[in-house]
Amino acid sequence: MILILFGFLTFFLTAILILVLFVMILISLFKKKPFPKKLLITTMAGVMLVSSIYLYETYFFTFSEIDREYIQKGPGPVTSPNEDFTANAYFELYGGAAGGVNVWVEITNNNEKNKVQTVYYGDAKSNFSMEWVDEDILYILNEEPDHPNSKRSIELEIGKEIYHENGLACKSLLMKEEYETCYQN
């Protein structure tokens, strides 16, 4: 979260530097003043820093950035029919009074020293539940009954498929080995 705020601040300052640079370039052209080399270098450093932060946030995403300080326990534990996996859901509040709630589902592999993997992350709707369809297929119901376009429900094959609402997990180079298929809204 701090990196994102730093990125926005850097972006804002870099945008101002770009405007100042263009003005200084125009002044140097029309009034025959020296080219603003230091300003150009500073602006380029800002552009590179903003680009680096964007690339890092996009391609090096992990679920470790979920704000776990104010989480609320959701449905679960829900154990798979063969008791190999246990699913737990958690809610994350965001945005204060005008904000909303995100939900994520963690799967605990009971056979691999309780290895935990996040397989679902999205905007929480009023109708949320989980049930096992098979030994390794979890159905996640996440919808708003009065708004059919808000449906975020999906069947996931554990160990092979994940869901991330805005697709950050699908783009992440760090997470590519954790799944075969990634779904996004």
Secondary structure, DSSP 4 states (H G I P E B T S, - for coil): -HHHHHHHHHHHHHHHHHHHHHHHHHHHHHS-PPP-HHHHHHHHHHHHHHHHHHHHHHHS--GGGS--TTEEE-S--EE-TTSSEEEEEEEEEESGGG-EEEEEEEEEETTTTTEEEEEEEEE--SEEEEEESSSSEEEEEEEBTTBGGG---EEEETTTEEEETTSHHHH-TTTGGG-SEEE--
